[in-house]
């Protein structure tokens, strides 16, 4: 049975918006991302199973937001200029630049879902079991990915 995207929007819209706000940090960008989530649900409603909707929407929202963050990093000229000004005023540019370079180096040769695993576990404080269920991997696979990231991060810290 296809999912009812309208019911999902009415029931889970606030949850999806909170998730997008948390990851993107900007209300308007978060609203746009939330709408993209429900466009995907509407587009693929025939293929989706009507079970565990909050988990499904949480994962779609995370992926949509991560893709927006990646796109913004690749094409900063497409980003919201007011948001960029706000970030520049509130944070140290050198620290922001160093953090961006470290993240780029850390995830450069990693599979795309490794960033999702890191966000779910380190940012959202999900357990390894919850992350494994969310991304469709074994707990040991998730643990290995996170350990590899820790080792790469340690190697980046040691380098001058």
Secondary structure, DSSP 8 states (H G I E B T S, - for coil): ----HHHHHHHHHHHHHHHHHHHH--HHHHHHHHHHHHHHHHHTTTTS-SS-HHHHHHHHHHHHHHHHHHHHHH-GGGS-HHHHHHHHHHS-HHHHHHHHHHHHHHHTTS-HHHHHHHIIIIIS---HHHHHHHHT--HHHHHHHHHHHHHHHHHHHH--
